[in-house]
């Protein structure tokens, strides 16, 4: 610590006190012949010290002011300033040029404020005259104030220049946000105002383009309803085989689309499907739904093929009357139902049994190149046991009972196949007394 203090004292003695004292002595010698009193005053040690301190203080103030000017520096960053390039866009494609850069302004606050308020053409790079290939170029900021230091990040970049090529591509479309369309509406058709477009860019990029699609956005519809709607300026996007966007120039950039919206619907019956076994000795006597038909909406093909809407209820272990409130599930392809819930009243009765003899055994799913034959009369007809409420059994018609075997997985040869039985009344249960029959399959 003593050494530091001594060093500071020596510094001030050598560079301030001694030079100032010499200056005073020189001045004193000039006035020596003119004023003895002035000489006596300046020759006093105390006077010399006071004057030296005053001059030293003055020098200190001067240096402090200059240091404040040096220290009063600020920095501010202008983020994401756009970068523009000057080149022949009809002949070349440039890659590697950043879309934006950050600019750091260094200087006094007032100068930074002035720079921010002054107009600027932004950051640019002049590529005029450069040929295809890789080039290291310097970015320039058009606004230059001498009082500020501008630092670009990055300030230099390596760009690649390609010759621009072009080719024609067929135009298709995608429908976006289709789920946001009213569930009762369906987009039947989209017709674009052109069938193909021109894509431009580097040759290697054009090879990657698998498709160009117009993005028809349902959210752009205004008061969508059944009929034709015109969408203007539908954007176009190029994709590769994996569905990734390829950055190429598309001419034109957008198209118009005529969108045909329909609202296909159909009234179909409700079919109640009991699931599970009732309590022993019990049978379903009545199934009374709150609605017997329902209106369905969807695409035309699904609407055309659908015949009924199944509603499943779980009657496992049921031994008395019960009301079911069930949410109706939409079949695949159906977008909306006129009603989403249904109430079903189930009436329970004692179970009775009735047999129906000589029910013919039909075949299903046999390959067209085969034919089938029962090995005996007993294998062509079966007795079917039907269980249910006596009121229903007394009115049942044997023609509503179907016994069959499924031959989908069977080929040429003799086979023993399980017998399946169905009936038109879901309140009844059906089974065959003969569990399997023997058949022979041969080629036609």
Secondary structure, 3 states (H helix, E strand, C coil): CHHHHHHHHHHHHHHHHHHHHHHHHHHHHHCCCCCHHHHHHHHCHHHHHHHHHHHHHHHHHHHHHHHHHHHCCEEEEEEEEEEEEECCCCCEEEECCCCEEEEEEEECHHHHHHHHHCCCCCEEEECCCCCCEEEEEECEECCCCCCCEEEEECCEEEEEEEECEEEEEEEEEEEECHHHCCCCCEEEEEEECCCEEEEEECHHHHCCCCEEEEEEEHHHCCCCCCEEEEEEEEEEEEECCCCCECCCEEECCEEEEEEEEECCEEEEEEEEEEECCCCCCEEEEEEEECCCEEEEEECHHHHHHCCEEEEEEECCCCCCCEEEEEECCCCCCEEEECCCEEEEEEEEEECEEEEEEEEEEEEECCCCCEEEEECCHHHCEEEEEEEECHHHHCCCCHHHEEEEEECCCCCCEEEEEECEEEECCCCCEEEECCCEEEEEEEEC
